[in-house]
């Protein structure tokens, strides 16, 4: 990895967790899938995904 964030995401993936990128944010920041880590998942809108998970009973944890 060439960045601190890339290293952190890589460690998260190695722990068995899944990482999803918000395509709205990617578009706004002019990022492409080719520039992302290969094991990332993608969702059209991160906030909509979070709200949907919360409605299913998932909890949101923040440091």
N, CA, C and O atoms as a Tripos MOL2 file, in Angstrom:
@<TRIPOS>MOLECULE
protein
  252   251    63     0     0
PROTEIN
NO_CHARGES

@<TRIPOS>ATOM
      1 N           0.8400   -1.1760    0.0000 N.3       1 UNK1
      2 CA          0.0000    0.0000    0.0000 C.3       1 UNK1
      3 C           0.8900    1.2470    0.0000 C.2       1 UNK1
      4 O           1.9800    1.2620    0.5720 O.2       1 UNK1
      5 N           0.3890    2.2740   -0.6540 N.am      2 UNK2
      6 CA          1.1440    3.5130   -0.7420 C.3       2 UNK2
      7 C           0.6260    4.5830    0.1990 C.2       2 UNK2
      8 O           1.1800    5.6820    0.2340 O.2       2 UNK2
      9 N          -0.4190    4.2990    0.9600 N.am      3 UNK3
     10 CA         -0.9910    5.3310    1.8150 C.3       3 UNK3
     11 C          -1.3830    4.7570    3.1700 C.2       3 UNK3
     12 O          -1.5730    3.5510    3.3280 O.2       3 UNK3
     13 N          -1.4970    5.6510    4.1350 N.am      4 UNK4
     14 CA         -1.9260    5.2330    5.4730 C.3       4 UNK4
     15 C          -3.3370    4.6550    5.4250 C.2       4 UNK4
     16 O          -3.6150    3.6410    6.0650 O.2       4 UNK4
     17 N          -4.2200    5.2920    4.6750 N.am      5 UNK5
     18 CA         -5.5940    4.8010    4.5750 C.3       5 UNK5
     19 C          -5.6080    3.4350    3.8890 C.2       5 UNK5
     20 O          -6.3170    2.5290    4.3260 O.2       5 UNK5
     21 N          -4.8310    3.2860    2.8240 N.am      6 UNK6
     22 CA         -4.7500    1.9990    2.1340 C.3       6 UNK6
     23 C          -4.2620    0.9030    3.0520 C.2       6 UNK6
     24 O          -4.7650   -0.2200    3.0090 O.2       6 UNK6
     25 N          -3.2720    1.2240    3.8910 N.am      7 UNK7
     26 CA         -2.7690    0.2450    4.8590 C.3       7 UNK7
     27 C          -3.8490   -0.1440    5.8560 C.2       7 UNK7
     28 O          -4.0090   -1.3220    6.1790 O.2       7 UNK7
     29 N          -4.5900    0.8430    6.3410 N.am      8 UNK8
     30 CA         -5.6530    0.5590    7.3220 C.3       8 UNK8
     31 C          -6.7550   -0.2880    6.7040 C.2       8 UNK8
     32 O          -7.2710   -1.2040    7.3460 O.2       8 UNK8
     33 N          -7.1190    0.0120    5.4620 N.am      9 UNK9
     34 CA         -8.1430   -0.7830    4.7910 C.3       9 UNK9
     35 C          -7.6280   -2.2000    4.5630 C.2       9 UNK9
     36 O          -8.3650   -3.1670    4.7550 O.2       9 UNK9
     37 N          -6.3790   -2.3260    4.1570 N.am     10 UNK10
     38 CA         -5.7880   -3.6480    3.9630 C.3      10 UNK10
     39 C          -5.8060   -4.4710    5.2370 C.2      10 UNK10
     40 O          -6.1220   -5.6600    5.2050 O.2      10 UNK10
     41 N          -5.4680   -3.8500    6.3580 N.am     11 UNK11
     42 CA         -5.5070   -4.5500    7.6480 C.3      11 UNK11
     43 C          -6.9290   -4.9630    7.9970 C.2      11 UNK11
     44 O          -7.1520   -6.0570    8.5150 O.2      11 UNK11
     45 N          -7.8830   -4.0980    7.7160 N.am     12 UNK12
     46 CA         -9.2860   -4.4120    7.9980 C.3      12 UNK12
     47 C          -9.7390   -5.6100    7.1740 C.2      12 UNK12
     48 O         -10.4020   -6.5080    7.6930 O.2      12 UNK12
     49 N          -9.3840   -5.6260    5.9000 N.am     13 UNK13
     50 CA         -9.7480   -6.7510    5.0400 C.3      13 UNK13
     51 C          -9.0940   -8.0430    5.5190 C.2      13 UNK13
     52 O          -9.7160   -9.1050    5.4850 O.2      13 UNK13
     53 N          -7.8540   -7.9580    5.9610 N.am     14 UNK14
     54 CA         -7.1520   -9.1470    6.4530 C.3      14 UNK14
     55 C          -7.7970   -9.6950    7.7210 C.2      14 UNK14
     56 O          -7.6840  -10.8890    8.0000 O.2      14 UNK14
     57 N          -8.4640   -8.8540    8.4840 N.am     15 UNK15
     58 CA         -9.1110   -9.3030    9.7200 C.3      15 UNK15
     59 C         -10.3940  -10.0810    9.4380 C.2      15 UNK15
     60 O         -10.9730  -10.6820   10.3430 O.2      15 UNK15
     61 N         -10.8330  -10.0680    8.1860 N.am     16 UNK16
     62 CA        -12.0540  -10.7800    7.8290 C.3      16 UNK16
     63 C         -13.2570   -9.8670    7.6290 C.2      16 UNK16
     64 O         -14.3200  -10.3270    7.2130 O.2      16 UNK16
     65 N         -13.1000   -8.5830    7.9200 N.am     17 UNK17
     66 CA        -14.2030   -7.6410    7.7240 C.3      17 UNK17
     67 C         -14.3350   -7.3060    6.2360 C.2      17 UNK17
     68 O         -13.4070   -7.5120    5.4540 O.2      17 UNK17
     69 N         -15.4780   -6.8000    5.8720 N.am     18 UNK18
     70 CA        -15.7040   -6.3600    4.5020 C.3      18 UNK18
     71 C         -15.6650   -4.8400    4.4650 C.2      18 UNK18
     72 O         -16.0680   -4.1820    5.4240 O.2      18 UNK18
     73 N         -15.1880   -4.2870    3.3710 N.am     19 UNK19
     74 CA        -15.0970   -2.8370    3.2010 C.3      19 UNK19
     75 C         -15.8580   -2.4690    1.9350 C.2      19 UNK19
     76 O         -15.6370   -3.0510    0.8730 O.2      19 UNK19
     77 N         -16.7560   -1.4980    2.0580 N.am     20 UNK20
     78 CA        -17.5410   -1.0240    0.9190 C.3      20 UNK20
     79 C         -17.2700    0.4520    0.7030 C.2      20 UNK20
     80 O         -17.2140    1.2320    1.6540 O.2      20 UNK20
     81 N         -17.1040    0.8280   -0.5510 N.am     21 UNK21
     82 CA        -16.8860    2.2270   -0.9100 C.3      21 UNK21
     83 C         -18.1830    2.8110   -1.4560 C.2      21 UNK21
     84 O         -18.9340    2.1400   -2.1620 O.2      21 UNK21
     85 N         -18.4290    4.0630   -1.1200 N.am     22 UNK22
     86 CA        -19.6050    4.7910   -1.5960 C.3      22 UNK22
     87 C         -19.3030    5.3470   -2.9900 C.2      22 UNK22
     88 O         -18.3760    6.1390   -3.1620 O.2      22 UNK22
     89 N         -20.0900    4.9280   -3.9760 N.am     23 UNK23
     90 CA        -19.8580    5.3900   -5.3450 C.3      23 UNK23
     91 C         -20.1530    6.8780   -5.5120 C.2      23 UNK23
     92 O         -19.5410    7.5230   -6.3640 O.2      23 UNK23
     93 N         -21.0720    7.4440   -4.7250 N.am     24 UNK24
     94 CA        -21.3140    8.8940   -4.7740 C.3      24 UNK24
     95 C         -20.0510    9.6530   -4.3670 C.2      24 UNK24
     96 O         -19.6590   10.6130   -5.0310 O.2      24 UNK24
     97 N         -19.4270    9.2290   -3.2920 N.am     25 UNK25
     98 CA        -18.1940    9.8770   -2.8290 C.3      25 UNK25
     99 C         -17.0710    9.6740   -3.8430 C.2      25 UNK25
    100 O         -16.2940   10.5900   -4.1120 O.2      25 UNK25
    101 N         -16.9930    8.4810   -4.3960 N.am     26 UNK26
    102 CA        -15.9560    8.2120   -5.3940 C.3      26 UNK26
    103 C         -16.0980    9.1610   -6.5820 C.2      26 UNK26
    104 O         -15.1070    9.7180   -7.0530 O.2      26 UNK26
    105 N         -17.3350    9.3480   -7.0720 N.am     27 UNK27
    106 CA        -17.5650   10.2730   -8.1900 C.3      27 UNK27
    107 C         -17.1710   11.6970   -7.8080 C.2      27 UNK27
    108 O         -16.5090   12.3890   -8.5820 O.2      27 UNK27
    109 N         -17.5770   12.1350   -6.6160 N.am     28 UNK28
    110 CA        -17.2850   13.5020   -6.1800 C.3      28 UNK28
    111 C         -15.7840   13.7460   -6.0590 C.2      28 UNK28
    112 O         -15.3100   14.8570   -6.2970 O.2      28 UNK28
    113 N         -15.0440   12.7110   -5.6920 N.am     29 UNK29
    114 CA        -13.5940   12.8430   -5.5270 C.3      29 UNK29
    115 C         -12.8110   12.3590   -6.7460 C.2      29 UNK29
    116 O         -11.5840   12.2610   -6.7240 O.2      29 UNK29
    117 N         -13.5620   12.0580   -7.8150 N.am     30 UNK30
    118 CA        -12.9630   11.6130   -9.0800 C.3      30 UNK30
    119 C         -12.0720   10.3750   -8.8970 C.2      30 UNK30
    120 O         -10.9560   10.3050   -9.4130 O.2      30 UNK30
    121 N         -12.6040    9.4100   -8.1490 N.am     31 UNK31
    122 CA        -11.9120    8.1400   -7.9230 C.3      31 UNK31
    123 C         -12.5660    7.0600   -8.7770 C.2      31 UNK31
    124 O         -13.7730    7.0940   -9.0160 O.2      31 UNK31
    125 N         -11.7730    6.1170   -9.2280 N.am     32 UNK32
    126 CA        -12.3080    5.0140  -10.0220 C.3      32 UNK32
    127 C         -12.0690    3.6980   -9.2940 C.2      32 UNK32
    128 O         -11.2420    3.6190   -8.3850 O.2      32 UNK32
    129 N         -12.7950    2.6800   -9.7000 N.am     33 UNK33
    130 CA        -12.6000    1.3510   -9.1020 C.3      33 UNK33
    131 C         -11.1820    0.8480   -9.3380 C.2      33 UNK33
    132 O         -10.6240    0.1350   -8.5040 O.2      33 UNK33
    133 N         -10.6050    1.2160  -10.4680 N.am     34 UNK34
    134 CA         -9.2450    0.7790  -10.7740 C.3      34 UNK34
    135 C          -8.2390    1.3010   -9.7490 C.2      34 UNK34
    136 O          -7.2080    0.6690   -9.5180 O.2      34 UNK34
    137 N          -8.5270    2.4380   -9.1380 N.am     35 UNK35
    138 CA         -7.6400    3.0170   -8.1420 C.3      35 UNK35
    139 C          -7.8900    2.5200   -6.7270 C.2      35 UNK35
    140 O          -7.1850    2.9010   -5.7920 O.2      35 UNK35
    141 N          -8.8900    1.6710   -6.5770 N.am     36 UNK36
    142 CA         -9.2510    1.1610   -5.2530 C.3      36 UNK36
    143 C          -8.6150   -0.2090   -5.0330 C.2      36 UNK36
    144 O          -8.1160   -0.8340   -5.9690 O.2      36 UNK36
    145 N          -8.6410   -0.6630   -3.7830 N.am     37 UNK37
    146 CA         -8.1490   -2.0000   -3.4900 C.3      37 UNK37
    147 C          -9.0820   -3.0280   -4.1210 C.2      37 UNK37
    148 O         -10.2960   -2.8260   -4.1570 O.2      37 UNK37
    149 N          -8.5340   -4.1060   -4.6070 N.am     38 UNK38
    150 CA         -9.2990   -5.0960   -5.3480 C.3      38 UNK38
    151 C         -10.4020   -5.7890   -4.5820 C.2      38 UNK38
    152 O         -11.3640   -6.2630   -5.1860 O.2      38 UNK38
    153 N         -10.2870   -5.8610   -3.2670 N.am     39 UNK39
    154 CA        -11.2780   -6.6160   -2.4830 C.3      39 UNK39
    155 C         -12.3970   -5.7430   -1.9320 C.2      39 UNK39
    156 O         -13.2550   -6.2360   -1.1990 O.2      39 UNK39
    157 N         -12.4060   -4.4530   -2.2720 N.am     40 UNK40
    158 CA        -13.4840   -3.5760   -1.8240 C.3      40 UNK40
    159 C         -14.7890   -3.9880   -2.4690 C.2      40 UNK40
    160 O         -14.8130   -4.5010   -3.5870 O.2      40 UNK40
    161 N         -15.8810   -3.7550   -1.7460 N.am     41 UNK41
    162 CA        -17.2080   -3.8350   -2.3320 C.3      41 UNK41
    163 C         -17.6460   -2.4050   -2.6260 C.2      41 UNK41
    164 O         -16.9710   -1.4560   -2.2260 O.2      41 UNK41
    165 N         -18.7500   -2.2440   -3.3090 N.am     42 UNK42
    166 CA        -19.2260   -0.9110   -3.6760 C.3      42 UNK42
    167 C         -20.7210   -0.8160   -3.4410 C.2      42 UNK42
    168 O         -21.4570   -1.7770   -3.6700 O.2      42 UNK42
    169 N         -21.1650    0.3390   -2.9870 N.am     43 UNK43
    170 CA        -22.5880    0.6290   -2.8340 C.3      43 UNK43
    171 C         -22.8510    1.9720   -3.5110 C.2      43 UNK43
    172 O         -21.9890    2.8510   -3.5020 O.2      43 UNK43
    173 N         -24.0420    2.1360   -4.1010 N.am     44 UNK44
    174 CA        -24.3330    3.3990   -4.8000 C.3      44 UNK44
    175 C         -24.2750    4.6160   -3.8690 C.2      44 UNK44
    176 O         -23.7270    5.6560   -4.2350 O.2      44 UNK44
    177 N         -24.8400    4.4800   -2.6690 N.am     45 UNK45
    178 CA        -24.8870    5.5950   -1.7220 C.3      45 UNK45
    179 C         -24.6650    5.0470   -0.3160 C.2      45 UNK45
    180 O         -25.4870    4.2860    0.1940 O.2      45 UNK45
    181 N         -23.5670    5.4280    0.3000 N.am     46 UNK46
    182 CA        -23.2160    4.9040    1.6190 C.3      46 UNK46
    183 C         -24.2610    5.1830    2.6800 C.2      46 UNK46
    184 O         -24.5810    4.3030    3.4790 O.2      46 UNK46
    185 N         -24.7980    6.3970    2.7000 N.am     47 UNK47
    186 CA        -25.7640    6.7520    3.7460 C.3      47 UNK47
    187 C         -27.0370    5.9130    3.6080 C.2      47 UNK47
    188 O         -27.6280    5.5180    4.6130 O.2      47 UNK47
    189 N         -27.4590    5.6400    2.3850 N.am     48 UNK48
    190 CA        -28.6500    4.8060    2.1760 C.3      48 UNK48
    191 C         -28.3740    3.3850    2.6580 C.2      48 UNK48
    192 O         -29.2420    2.7500    3.2560 O.2      48 UNK48
    193 N         -27.1800    2.8930    2.4030 N.am     49 UNK49
    194 CA        -26.7920    1.5520    2.8580 C.3      49 UNK49
    195 C         -26.8130    1.4800    4.3880 C.2      49 UNK49
    196 O         -27.3120    0.5100    4.9570 O.2      49 UNK49
    197 N         -26.2760    2.4950    5.0450 N.am     50 UNK50
    198 CA        -26.2440    2.5210    6.5150 C.3      50 UNK50
    199 C         -27.6570    2.5560    7.0810 C.2      50 UNK50
    200 O         -27.9690    1.8210    8.0180 O.2      50 UNK50
    201 N         -28.5050    3.3970    6.5240 N.am     51 UNK51
    202 CA        -29.8900    3.4860    7.0040 C.3      51 UNK51
    203 C         -30.6000    2.1480    6.8250 C.2      51 UNK51
    204 O         -31.3190    1.7010    7.7190 O.2      51 UNK51
    205 N         -30.4030    1.5140    5.6870 N.am     52 UNK52
    206 CA        -31.0250    0.2100    5.4420 C.3      52 UNK52
    207 C         -30.5680   -0.8380    6.4450 C.2      52 UNK52
    208 O         -31.3760   -1.6220    6.9410 O.2      52 UNK52
    209 N         -29.2650   -0.8520    6.7460 N.am     53 UNK53
    210 CA        -28.7390   -1.8180    7.7290 C.3      53 UNK53
    211 C         -29.3150   -1.5330    9.1130 C.2      53 UNK53
    212 O         -29.6630   -2.4640    9.8390 O.2      53 UNK53
    213 N         -29.4200   -0.2580    9.4870 N.am     54 UNK54
    214 CA        -29.9780    0.0780   10.7940 C.3      54 UNK54
    215 C         -31.4350   -0.3730   10.8930 C.2      54 UNK54
    216 O         -31.8630   -0.8390   11.9490 O.2      54 UNK54
    217 N         -32.1950   -0.2430    9.8230 N.am     55 UNK55
    218 CA        -33.5870   -0.6990    9.8220 C.3      55 UNK55
    219 C         -33.6800   -2.2100    9.9800 C.2      55 UNK55
    220 O         -34.6900   -2.7270   10.4590 O.2      55 UNK55
    221 N         -32.6200   -2.9240    9.5750 N.am     56 UNK56
    222 CA        -32.5750   -4.3810    9.7280 C.3      56 UNK56
    223 C         -32.0980   -4.7920   11.1170 C.2      56 UNK56
    224 O         -32.0400   -5.9800   11.4340 O.2      56 UNK56
    225 N         -31.7530   -3.7930   11.9540 N.am     57 UNK57
    226 CA        -31.3140   -4.0970   13.3140 C.3      57 UNK57
    227 C         -29.8290   -4.0030   13.5430 C.2      57 UNK57
    228 O         -29.3640   -4.2610   14.6530 O.2      57 UNK57
    229 N         -29.0690   -3.6420   12.5290 N.am     58 UNK58
    230 CA        -27.6240   -3.4860   12.6780 C.3      58 UNK58
    231 C         -27.3500   -2.2570   13.5530 C.2      58 UNK58
    232 O         -28.1640   -1.3360   13.6080 O.2      58 UNK58
    233 N         -26.2350   -2.2500   14.2140 N.am     59 UNK59
    234 CA        -25.8170   -1.1220   15.0420 C.3      59 UNK59
    235 C         -24.6750   -0.3780   14.3420 C.2      59 UNK59
    236 O         -23.8630   -0.9860   13.6460 O.2      59 UNK59
    237 N         -24.6240    0.9190   14.5320 N.am     60 UNK60
    238 CA        -23.5250    1.7290   14.0170 C.3      60 UNK60
    239 C         -22.6090    2.0670   15.1770 C.2      60 UNK60
    240 O         -23.0420    2.6390   16.1770 O.2      60 UNK60
    241 N         -21.3450    1.7130   15.0380 N.am     61 UNK61
    242 CA        -20.3430    2.0090   16.0600 C.3      61 UNK61
    243 C         -19.4300    3.0950   15.5470 C.2      61 UNK61
    244 O         -19.0040    3.0700   14.3920 O.2      61 UNK61
    245 N         -19.1320    4.0410   16.4030 N.am     62 UNK62
    246 CA        -18.2170    5.1140   16.0360 C.3      62 UNK62
    247 C         -17.1560    5.2220   17.1170 C.2      62 UNK62
    248 O         -17.4500    5.1400   18.3090 O.2      62 UNK62
    249 N         -15.9160    5.4080   16.6770 N.am     63 UNK63
    250 CA        -14.8310    5.5200   17.6830 C.3      63 UNK63
    251 C         -14.9370    6.7850   18.5000 C.2      63 UNK63
    252 O         -14.1090    7.0240   19.3780 O.2      63 UNK63
@<TRIPOS>BOND
     1     1     2 1
     2     2     3 1
     3     3     4 2
     4     3     5 am
     5     5     6 1
     6     6     7 1
     7     7     8 2
     8     7     9 am
     9     9    10 1
    10    10    11 1
    11    11    12 2
    12    11    13 am
    13    13    14 1
    14    14    15 1
    15    15    16 2
    16    15    17 am
    17    17    18 1
    18    18    19 1
    19    19    20 2
    20    19    21 am
    21    21    22 1
    22    22    23 1
    23    23    24 2
    24    23    25 am
    25    25    26 1
    26    26    27 1
    27    27    28 2
    28    27    29 am
    29    29    30 1
    30    30    31 1
    31    31    32 2
    32    31    33 am
    33    33    34 1
    34    34    35 1
    35    35    36 2
    36    35    37 am
    37    37    38 1
    38    38    39 1
    39    39    40 2
    40    39    41 am
    41    41    42 1
    42    42    43 1
    43    43    44 2
    44    43    45 am
    45    45    46 1
    46    46    47 1
    47    47    48 2
    48    47    49 am
    49    49    50 1
    50    50    51 1
    51    51    52 2
    52    51    53 am
    53    53    54 1
    54    54    55 1
    55    55    56 2
    56    55    57 am
    57    57    58 1
    58    58    59 1
    59    59    60 2
    60    59    61 am
    61    61    62 1
    62    62    63 1
    63    63    64 2
    64    63    65 am
    65    65    66 1
    66    66    67 1
    67    67    68 2
    68    67    69 am
    69    69    70 1
    70    70    71 1
    71    71    72 2
    72    71    73 am
    73    73    74 1
    74    74    75 1
    75    75    76 2
    76    75    77 am
    77    77    78 1
    78    78    79 1
    79    79    80 2
    80    79    81 am
    81    81    82 1
    82    82    83 1
    83    83    84 2
    84    83    85 am
    85    85    86 1
    86    86    87 1
    87    87    88 2
    88    87    89 am
    89    89    90 1
    90    90    91 1
    91    91    92 2
    92    91    93 am
    93    93    94 1
    94    94    95 1
    95    95    96 2
    96    95    97 am
    97    97    98 1
    98    98    99 1
    99    99   100 2
   100    99   101 am
   101   101   102 1
   102   102   103 1
   103   103   104 2
   104   103   105 am
   105   105   106 1
   106   106   107 1
   107   107   108 2
   108   107   109 am
   109   109   110 1
   110   110   111 1
   111   111   112 2
   112   111   113 am
   113   113   114 1
   114   114   115 1
   115   115   116 2
   116   115   117 am
   117   117   118 1
   118   118   119 1
   119   119   120 2
   120   119   121 am
   121   121   122 1
   122   122   123 1
   123   123   124 2
   124   123   125 am
   125   125   126 1
   126   126   127 1
   127   127   128 2
   128   127   129 am
   129   129   130 1
   130   130   131 1
   131   131   132 2
   132   131   133 am
   133   133   134 1
   134   134   135 1
   135   135   136 2
   136   135   137 am
   137   137   138 1
   138   138   139 1
   139   139   140 2
   140   139   141 am
   141   141   142 1
   142   142   143 1
   143   143   144 2
   144   143   145 am
   145   145   146 1
   146   146   147 1
   147   147   148 2
   148   147   149 am
   149   149   150 1
   150   150   151 1
   151   151   152 2
   152   151   153 am
   153   153   154 1
   154   154   155 1
   155   155   156 2
   156   155   157 am
   157   157   158 1
   158   158   159 1
   159   159   160 2
   160   159   161 am
   161   161   162 1
   162   162   163 1
   163   163   164 2
   164   163   165 am
   165   165   166 1
   166   166   167 1
   167   167   168 2
   168   167   169 am
   169   169   170 1
   170   170   171 1
   171   171   172 2
   172   171   173 am
   173   173   174 1
   174   174   175 1
   175   175   176 2
   176   175   177 am
   177   177   178 1
   178   178   179 1
   179   179   180 2
   180   179   181 am
   181   181   182 1
   182   182   183 1
   183   183   184 2
   184   183   185 am
   185   185   186 1
   186   186   187 1
   187   187   188 2
   188   187   189 am
   189   189   190 1
   190   190   191 1
   191   191   192 2
   192   191   193 am
   193   193   194 1
   194   194   195 1
   195   195   196 2
   196   195   197 am
   197   197   198 1
   198   198   199 1
   199   199   200 2
   200   199   201 am
   201   201   202 1
   202   202   203 1
   203   203   204 2
   204   203   205 am
   205   205   206 1
   206   206   207 1
   207   207   208 2
   208   207   209 am
   209   209   210 1
   210   210   211 1
   211   211   212 2
   212   211   213 am
   213   213   214 1
   214   214   215 1
   215   215   216 2
   216   215   217 am
   217   217   218 1
   218   218   219 1
   219   219   220 2
   220   219   221 am
   221   221   222 1
   222   222   223 1
   223   223   224 2
   224   223   225 am
   225   225   226 1
   226   226   227 1
   227   227   228 2
   228   227   229 am
   229   229   230 1
   230   230   231 1
   231   231   232 2
   232   231   233 am
   233   233   234 1
   234   234   235 1
   235   235   236 2
   236   235   237 am
   237   237   238 1
   238   238   239 1
   239   239   240 2
   240   239   241 am
   241   241   242 1
   242   242   243 1
   243   243   244 2
   244   243   245 am
   245   245   246 1
   246   246   247 1
   247   247   248 2
   248   247   249 am
   249   249   250 1
   250   250   251 1
   251   251   252 2
@<TRIPOS>SUBSTRUCTURE
     1 UNK1         2 RESIDUE 1 A UNK
     2 UNK2         6 RESIDUE 1 A UNK
     3 UNK3        10 RESIDUE 1 A UNK
     4 UNK4        14 RESIDUE 1 A UNK
     5 UNK5        18 RESIDUE 1 A UNK
     6 UNK6        22 RESIDUE 1 A UNK
     7 UNK7        26 RESIDUE 1 A UNK
     8 UNK8        30 RESIDUE 1 A UNK
     9 UNK9        34 RESIDUE 1 A UNK
    10 UNK10       38 RESIDUE 1 A UNK
    11 UNK11       42 RESIDUE 1 A UNK
    12 UNK12       46 RESIDUE 1 A UNK
    13 UNK13       50 RESIDUE 1 A UNK
    14 UNK14       54 RESIDUE 1 A UNK
    15 UNK15       58 RESIDUE 1 A UNK
    16 UNK16       62 RESIDUE 1 A UNK
    17 UNK17       66 RESIDUE 1 A UNK
    18 UNK18       70 RESIDUE 1 A UNK
    19 UNK19       74 RESIDUE 1 A UNK
    20 UNK20       78 RESIDUE 1 A UNK
    21 UNK21       82 RESIDUE 1 A UNK
    22 UNK22       86 RESIDUE 1 A UNK
    23 UNK23       90 RESIDUE 1 A UNK
    24 UNK24       94 RESIDUE 1 A UNK
    25 UNK25       98 RESIDUE 1 A UNK
    26 UNK26      102 RESIDUE 1 A UNK
    27 UNK27      106 RESIDUE 1 A UNK
    28 UNK28      110 RESIDUE 1 A UNK
    29 UNK29      114 RESIDUE 1 A UNK
    30 UNK30      118 RESIDUE 1 A UNK
    31 UNK31      122 RESIDUE 1 A UNK
    32 UNK32      126 RESIDUE 1 A UNK
    33 UNK33      130 RESIDUE 1 A UNK
    34 UNK34      134 RESIDUE 1 A UNK
    35 UNK35      138 RESIDUE 1 A UNK
    36 UNK36      142 RESIDUE 1 A UNK
    37 UNK37      146 RESIDUE 1 A UNK
    38 UNK38      150 RESIDUE 1 A UNK
    39 UNK39      154 RESIDUE 1 A UNK
    40 UNK40      158 RESIDUE 1 A UNK
    41 UNK41      162 RESIDUE 1 A UNK
    42 UNK42      166 RESIDUE 1 A UNK
    43 UNK43      170 RESIDUE 1 A UNK
    44 UNK44      174 RESIDUE 1 A UNK
    45 UNK45      178 RESIDUE 1 A UNK
    46 UNK46      182 RESIDUE 1 A UNK
    47 UNK47      186 RESIDUE 1 A UNK
    48 UNK48      190 RESIDUE 1 A UNK
    49 UNK49      194 RESIDUE 1 A UNK
    50 UNK50      198 RESIDUE 1 A UNK
    51 UNK51      202 RESIDUE 1 A UNK
    52 UNK52      206 RESIDUE 1 A UNK
    53 UNK53      210 RESIDUE 1 A UNK
    54 UNK54      214 RESIDUE 1 A UNK
    55 UNK55      218 RESIDUE 1 A UNK
    56 UNK56      222 RESIDUE 1 A UNK
    57 UNK57      226 RESIDUE 1 A UNK
    58 UNK58      230 RESIDUE 1 A UNK
    59 UNK59      234 RESIDUE 1 A UNK
    60 UNK60      238 RESIDUE 1 A UNK
    61 UNK61      242 RESIDUE 1 A UNK
    62 UNK62      246 RESIDUE 1 A UNK
    63 UNK63      250 RESIDUE 1 A UNK
